[in-house]
Amino acid sequence: MKKDSVFDQLHTKELYLPDAKDLMIKQFKCIKKMQKFNRIKSSLFGVLRRTHMMKKMFGSVGKNCYIEPPFYANFGGKNVFLGDNVYANFGLTLVDDTYIYVGSNTMFAPNVVVATASHPISPQLRGANFQYNLPVHIGSRVWIGAGAIILPGVTIGDNTIIGAGSVVTKDIPANVVAVGNPCKILREITEEDDKIYNRTCEIPKEIIDKYIKK
């Protein structure tokens, strides 16, 4: 049986050596695109250039997606797949050694880290530089708070909020607010949240009528 190439092993959860020459050459090409993206000056034209560049950098990009620089990714976003209307604030880091999937209308606050790469506990294997990767799935209409860290293999369900500074070590279901280190469910999102924001402020009726689906 033919052994998988290192390019295949990125996505099969197998142990592999990330310093393979062919892999590093491919990675450096992706990183050069990312560096070019980060050097684009902020202006209306700059926004258009970044949006255009994202289509070249990422695995796929939906409509109206935008990432504020600086943006960091091990493979420059090549292994990242974005739905529509995804927005990321400053300092997003995607350790995209394998696939990261992000649903539509999801938002990333500043300085969020999403990691797919991990290393064995064995000191000998870590010393030899072995690595393995686990994909991350983030649903639609998710809000990831500032400074949150999402670890390899995690799935976050639709509509969920991850509180600022949280460390997400395990799957989080849909329709909840989850916070902490390790991140745990604080409460469910309910119909009351379609009427109130910021604990006690009422959402104006005209906004409810226009944007809240019955």
Secondary structure, DSSP 8 states (H G I E B T S, - for coil): -----HHHHTTS---B-TT-HHHHHHHHHHHHHHHHHHHS-SSHHHHHHHHHHHHHHSSB--TT-EE-S--EETTTTTTEEE-SS-EE-TT-EEE-SS-EEE-TT-EE-TT-EEE-EE--S-HHHHHTT-BEE--EEE-TT-EE-TT-EE-TT-EE-TT-EE-TT-EE-S-B-SSEEEETTTTEEEEE--GGGGTEETTTEE--HHHHHHHS--
